[in-house]
Every structure is written in structure tokens, then in C-alpha cells.
Amino acid sequence: MEFLKLILFLIIFYIIHNTYIKFKKINKNELKGPIPIPILGNLYQLTSGLPHRDLTKISEKYGGIYRFWFADLYTVVLSDPILIREMFVNNGDYFLDRPKIPSIRHATHYHGIATSSGEYWLKIRDIINKAMRKTNLKLIYDSLDQQVDNLIESMNKIESDGQVFEPRIYFKKYTMAAMYKFIFNEEINFNNEISELIGPIEQVFKDLGSGSLFDVLLISRPLYYQWIEHTDKNYPKILNFLKKKYHQHLKTYNPEIQRDLLDLLIKEYYSGSDDDILTIIATINDLFLAGTDTSSASLEYMVMMLVNYPEIQEKVYDEIKLTVNGRNKVLLSDRQFTPYTVSFIKETLRYKPPSSVGVPRTTSQDIIIGDKFIPKDAQIFINYYGLSRNQDYFENPEQFEPSRFMNPDTNIAFLPFSIGTRNCVGQNFALDEMFLAFSNIILNFKFSSIDGKQIDETELYGVTLRCKNKFNVSIKKRI
Ligand code: HEM
């Protein structure tokens, strides 16, 4: 009986303390936001299954910066481009780190490029920045050409066999093959070892995307960490695969010759210590995950937009056809002559931003931005979806209209790759890779809906925002 009383007392104490933390005044300039409830905070307001849309709706009341409690995590949600610049560029040093949560600790132990912080991150970011410069990517650009040829060849076969084209699978293969070449200098074999990784990778994305309440409830974190360490089978599979590749690579490693990214990382981090091995493995894991799903999801959306807006499809095709002037291949150097095609790609990134609420950051100290107080350790979200729906910057934001980007003035709210020193490290590569695939498929094929109806544009929320339903389309050869 006494024991039960003690438990009851502890529960009541916990709830009161939790409520006090969420309601106490921390600063006279603190952010406004919806009213939280004990324990869950504002999570009860994410009701639609599409958190980026719920967060966008809340910003209609509270504006481009507001406070939202993800259970126990004080979170700042941003959709105002001026404030985003003020924080990530003008005060960038205070917003560079990533939050620490059990599922990330389990996955990478905060190693690698995407989830690390502080000096450790600075060093690895510098290495990857250099590796991603175009001059160091010659190999991968040669290989991209080959991947585009493979894509067109597969599509030709689909068309001549009278089959339908499934964008998701073919674009995934395209972006995976590109990253595989960049990291391992190898052609990917989809019938072989990599096929067993596709399932675990998808599951990891699904788990990270749906998020876990136990990650954001402080009291449950230690137990939750132990639980995932013992039950998760997906990350160990991916990491073991990458470890195997690392050891194979080591056997033929020659410090005089840099074949690929893995060689570069071995050069920088080879000591054989567990920590350095984890750095190498976590970094290639990050690049492989971050560099494949985002670009392939965008390409998938581009095809959907071509089908749903046939008159826009014809405009893009006419521009590309005129530009290549009889050649049967579009090159990167053609891009400067295809402003409408570039606008189409930008509009797709705006309309369906692949990184819907981005990769969260955290503040390293209390800071005032404009007249807004942001406390140390707050989690910072850019709501890319909300940003791209900001009516102050985009007229009729719910309309898919590529010509909005034909205006030569840059729209400061177009930031699908984030901004500042920790923006997307693969931005230029992603834009090149998408342009090459997109412009060449449009030169070769006309896309249409299978049943004559528009394809459902609803998103499925996740680390990467993608279309809710996998869809197929009809393709018809143009040249
Ligand atoms: C349409 C394609 C892509 C979009 C929209 C996108 C968007 C983003 C965004 C919004 C971030 C978060 C940046 C921040 O914290 O402020 C990010 C980070 C990152 N992206 Fe991308 N990305 C794309 C493609 C790629 C590709 C192709 C690669 C690799 C070649 C890549 C590698 C990374 C990495 C490694 C990070 C973490 C950077 C760090 O923490 O320092 N991304 N990306």
C-alpha cells in the first residue's frame, strides 16, 4: 500500500513538474505558441498525419516563428525567410549543432556528418565540402552520364514492351547508382548484395520520419535507448554492410591514388581505432541515405507534375527540344539555355519540398534574434513546407506554376537546401543530377496518366516527403 502511495506521489509530482516547466515564464521576449498540455506538450495538435501541414496551419496564427513543445522538447518552428537568414547566416555559429536523441545515438553515436556537432562536425564537413567540389567529382559526373543512359535504355524497353513506367523504383536506382559510384567507385549491382539493403534503408527512413514519442520524452530516454539498442535490426544491417565495404576497400587502398570518397576518408581517419572506423562508416551512411531518397523523391514528383499539368509538360519539352537542336542528349552545359525547365525543377522543390521540416538544429546558448528570445538547447525546425506556402513571398502558393521562377530576381524564400554553413552539402550535385535525368527523360518521352485522371498529389510524411501512393505512368517515345 505504502509502495502504491509512493508511486502515485511520484506520478503526481512528475506531472506537476512537467506542467511547471512548460508554463514557466523564461524571458520577457519569449516566443508565443499554442498552449501545451502536460507530458505531450503540443503533440496533440499534430492530428492530420501530415505534421508539416499541421505546423503550417499553426503558423497562420502565430506567424513565421513560434514555440511548439514536442513533448519535452522546446522547439522553434520557422517559416519566415528573413528570420531564417538572421539565425542560420548572421548568427550561424549559435545554430550549428544537432539535437541529441536516443534513436540518433543508437544509429551513429553522433558520428558522421549529418548528426554530429561541434569541432568534430567542422572537420568532417570541411572534408566533405572539398570532396563535393566539381573538380573532385569528375568520376561521378562521367558516371552520371552512364546512369542517364541506363535510365533511358530501361524506359525504352518498358515502352517497347507496352508496359507502364514506375518512377519510384527507377529514380531510386538512378540516385543510388550515382552515390555508390561516388563513395565506392563501383557500379551497383541491384540483383546482388545491395538488394538486401533496400528494405532496411526504407525502414530506417520510416522510423526516423515517424519519430518516436520516447525520443522527446526526457524521462523515457535512457530506457528507450537500451530498448532500440537491443531490438533494432535495420541499422546494424546497414552498418555491417558498410563495414564490410570498408574492409574490402582497405585491402586495395593506395594513399597515392584517390579513387573515391571512401579513399579520402580512409586517408583522413585511418588509425584503425573504433572511433575512426565509426566516423568513416557513419559518414558514408549519411551520404548514402541523404543523397539518394531526397533527389529520387523529387524526380518522382517531377513526373507527377508533368502528368498532372500536360500543357506545362509541352512547354518544358519544346524548350529542351529547341535547345538540343537535333542532338539526342541533353548536357549540363545546356542548362543555361533552359530557364523554363530550371523553373519547373525549382517549382517542384517548392511545391513539394523533399525535406519537409528539415534536419533539426539546436542552439548552443541563449540568444535574442530580432526581439525574440530563443533559449539554449532549443530544437530548431525550418518548416520548409510552411516556408514554401508563405503568401508574403509566393502568390497563390497552392498552385503549381513554374513561371513564378522565370523572374530573374531571386526569391529569398526559396530555400529547399537550407542556408548558411550547415546547409545541404550535396546541393549542387543534387541539382545537376536531377537536371540531367529530368531533361533527358522529357526529351525522350511523353508522360501521361494511365487512367486519364490526375494522380493524387497528397504527400506521405517522412524524413523525405514523398507521394503517398506509388504510381505508374504511360510513356510514349518522342524521338
Ligand atoms: C533534392 C535533393 C536534396 C534536398 C532538397 C536536400 C535538402 C537538405 C536539407 C534541407 C538539409 C538540412 C540542412 C540544415 O541542417 O540546415 C540537408 C542536409 C544534408 N544533405 Fe541534402 N538535400 C538533397 C540532396 C542531397 C544529396 C544529393 C546529398 C549528397 C550528395 C545530400 C547530402 C546531405 C548531407 C550530408 C546533409 C547534412 C549536412 C550537415 O549536417 O552538415 N543531400 N539536405
Residues whose N, C-alpha, C, O or C-beta is under 5 A from the ligand:
A	BS01	HEM	I113 A114 R125 D286 L287 A290 G291 T294 S295 S298 P354 S355 G358 V359 P416 F417 S418 I419 R422 N423 C424 V425 G426 F429 A430
